[in-house]
Amino acid sequence: MSLEEKINGEIKTAMLAKDSKRLEALRAIKAEILLLKSSEKGSSEDAENKAMQKMVKQRKEAGEIYATQNRPELAETEFFQASVIESFMPKQMTQEELQKAIKEIMVAAGASSMADMGKVMGIATKQLAGKAEGKAISEMVKKLIN
């Protein structure tokens, strides 16, 4: 079952349950998938995962901004939508799994100093796309190279 089919099924369920908050998040995912399909790149599982990661990041950042501006009702909505979107994403790597994967990449690339960070980051972001956020990858690479 494709992501689009899952989303369509969830939209129907949310409509029947009259769950407007969840419905709004699901429609946002569907809109993003439709945009991907109509773009030049086309819709692949990898492209869908990247788009959903971007959506989660945007909502979390917006939620944090609302929270700092003392707008808890808007922050709550953004964080809820982020959690709904995350539920359709592949499982994210734990810190231990990420550390192990980056160590393997560093050994394969022969990295030993900060000068090799760019090379390691290039390989790691390609191999770990959709499994870990870029920020987490970057922090782990810095930690392990030092």
KOLLUM-654992 format. One line per field, with one value per residue (C-alpha): residue number from 1; residue in three letters; x, y, z. Coordinates in Angstrom, 3 decimals. Layout:
k <- c(NUM, ...)
r <- c(Ala, ...)
px <- c(X, ...)
py <- c(Y, ...)
pz <- c(Z, ...)
//
This chain:
k <- c(1, 2, 3, 4, 5, 6, 7, 8, 9, 10, 11, 12, 13, 14, 15, 16, 17, 18, 19, 20, 21, 22, 23, 24, 25, 26, 27, 28, 29, 30, 31, 32, 33, 34, 35, 36, 37, 38, 39, 40, 41, 42, 43, 44, 45, 46, 47, 48, 49, 50, 51, 52, 53, 54, 55, 56, 57, 58, 59, 60, 61, 62, 63, 64, 65, 66, 67, 68, 69, 70, 71, 72, 73, 74, 75, 76, 77, 78, 79, 80, 81, 82, 83, 84, 85, 86, 87, 88, 89, 90, 91, 92, 93, 94, 95, 96, 97, 98, 99, 100, 101, 102, 103, 104, 105, 106, 107, 108, 109, 110, 111, 112, 113, 114, 115, 116, 117, 118, 119, 120, 121, 122, 123, 124, 125, 126, 127, 128, 129, 130, 131, 132, 133, 134, 135, 136, 137, 138, 139, 140, 141, 142, 143, 144, 145, 146)
r <- c(Met, Ser, Leu, Glu, Glu, Lys, Ile, Asn, Gly, Glu, Ile, Lys, Thr, Ala, Met, Leu, Ala, Lys, Asp, Ser, Lys, Arg, Leu, Glu, Ala, Leu, Arg, Ala, Ile, Lys, Ala, Glu, Ile, Leu, Leu, Leu, Lys, Ser, Ser, Glu, Lys, Gly, Ser, Ser, Glu, Asp, Ala, Glu, Asn, Lys, Ala, Met, Gln, Lys, Met, Val, Lys, Gln, Arg, Lys, Glu, Ala, Gly, Glu, Ile, Tyr, Ala, Thr, Gln, Asn, Arg, Pro, Glu, Leu, Ala, Glu, Thr, Glu, Phe, Phe, Gln, Ala, Ser, Val, Ile, Glu, Ser, Phe, Met, Pro, Lys, Gln, Met, Thr, Gln, Glu, Glu, Leu, Gln, Lys, Ala, Ile, Lys, Glu, Ile, Met, Val, Ala, Ala, Gly, Ala, Ser, Ser, Met, Ala, Asp, Met, Gly, Lys, Val, Met, Gly, Ile, Ala, Thr, Lys, Gln, Leu, Ala, Gly, Lys, Ala, Glu, Gly, Lys, Ala, Ile, Ser, Glu, Met, Val, Lys, Lys, Leu, Ile, Asn)
px <- c(0.000, 1.486, 1.708, -0.957, -3.378, -2.703, -3.308, -6.553, -7.794, -6.849, -8.585, -11.802, -11.487, -10.831, -13.797, -16.119, -14.796, -15.156, -11.542, -10.793, -7.310, -6.073, -7.874, -6.020, -2.628, -3.565, -4.707, -1.380, 0.438, -1.821, -1.216, 2.540, 2.310, 0.246, 2.829, 5.577, 3.650, 3.196, 6.813, 9.572, 11.211, 8.163, 6.976, 9.240, 9.346, 12.608, 11.187, 8.060, 10.166, 12.287, 9.172, 7.584, 10.798, 10.724, 7.064, 7.793, 10.765, 8.682, 5.890, 8.228, 10.027, 6.717, 5.508, 8.634, 8.184, 4.549, 5.581, 8.174, 5.563, 3.189, 0.684, 0.156, -2.981, -1.110, 1.986, -0.154, -1.686, 1.736, 3.166, 0.067, 0.379, 4.088, 3.247, 0.616, 3.067, 5.801, 3.466, 3.660, 7.440, 9.869, 11.240, 14.068, 17.427, 18.358, 21.536, 23.327, 22.308, 23.304, 26.675, 27.382, 26.401, 28.545, 31.540, 31.246, 31.034, 34.093, 36.114, 35.050, 35.906, 39.170, 38.193, 40.337, 40.188, 37.807, 39.142, 37.313, 33.976, 32.561, 33.354, 31.745, 28.673, 28.136, 28.162, 26.179, 23.370, 22.874, 22.951, 20.873, 18.288, 14.874, 16.335, 17.885, 17.688, 20.577, 21.185, 21.536, 23.897, 26.032, 26.252, 27.232, 29.918, 31.408, 31.375, 33.052, 35.706, 36.883)
py <- c(0.000, 3.336, 6.349, 8.143, 5.230, 5.156, 8.895, 8.676, 5.919, 7.935, 11.019, 9.036, 7.729, 11.214, 12.626, 9.946, 10.557, 14.333, 14.759, 18.129, 18.530, 15.233, 15.838, 19.129, 17.420, 14.557, 16.952, 18.778, 15.481, 14.703, 18.159, 17.677, 14.271, 15.765, 18.541, 15.927, 13.963, 17.034, 18.172, 17.276, 14.917, 12.724, 11.007, 8.323, 6.892, 8.741, 12.055, 11.560, 10.875, 13.982, 16.110, 14.762, 15.378, 18.955, 19.323, 18.006, 20.334, 23.347, 22.555, 21.990, 25.266, 27.112, 25.492, 26.639, 30.177, 30.221, 28.878, 31.641, 34.223, 32.909, 31.470, 27.966, 27.172, 27.707, 25.880, 22.911, 22.727, 22.771, 20.097, 17.916, 18.151, 17.293, 14.173, 13.080, 13.518, 11.653, 8.682, 8.086, 8.406, 5.512, 4.868, 7.277, 5.896, 5.927, 7.702, 4.361, 3.226, 6.593, 6.499, 2.988, 3.902, 7.049, 5.172, 2.681, 5.532, 7.219, 3.992, 3.445, 7.057, 6.998, 10.109, 11.107, 14.898, 17.840, 18.347, 15.138, 16.238, 17.347, 13.993, 12.100, 14.369, 13.867, 10.095, 10.036, 12.304, 10.128, 6.823, 7.951, 10.063, 9.599, 7.632, 10.568, 14.358, 16.259, 18.153, 14.924, 13.504, 16.645, 16.694, 13.024, 13.448, 16.414, 14.432, 11.391, 13.258, 15.248)
pz <- c(0.000, -1.047, 1.220, -0.801, -0.360, 3.389, 3.640, 1.652, 3.973, 7.050, 5.625, 5.235, 8.802, 10.178, 8.256, 9.629, 13.146, 12.644, 13.798, 12.208, 13.726, 12.334, 9.049, 8.572, 9.034, 6.710, 4.006, 4.274, 3.646, 0.692, -0.776, -0.513, -2.231, -5.045, -5.464, -5.688, -8.298, -10.473, -10.125, -12.559, -10.062, -9.682, -6.545, -5.121, -1.626, -0.960, -2.191, -0.065, 3.043, 2.457, 1.950, 5.128, 7.084, 5.846, 6.866, 10.376, 10.756, 9.625, 12.063, 14.991, 14.297, 13.992, 17.226, 19.041, 17.745, 18.866, 22.273, 22.738, 21.716, 24.384, 21.876, 23.330, 21.285, 17.999, 19.263, 20.283, 16.787, 15.101, 17.410, 16.919, 13.136, 13.371, 15.384, 12.844, 9.975, 11.889, 12.319, 8.536, 8.325, 8.599, 12.072, 12.931, 14.020, 17.693, 18.826, 19.150, 15.655, 14.217, 15.972, 14.667, 11.096, 11.084, 12.521, 9.651, 7.124, 8.673, 8.443, 4.825, 3.910, 5.865, 7.831, 10.778, 11.131, 10.796, 7.256, 6.296, 7.742, 4.370, 2.792, 5.686, 5.710, 1.974, 2.287, 5.542, 4.346, 1.260, 3.130, 6.104, 4.254, 5.843, 8.749, 10.622, 10.516, 8.957, 12.186, 14.176, 11.559, 11.635, 15.433, 15.568, 12.870, 14.769, 18.002, 16.479, 14.469, 17.479)
//
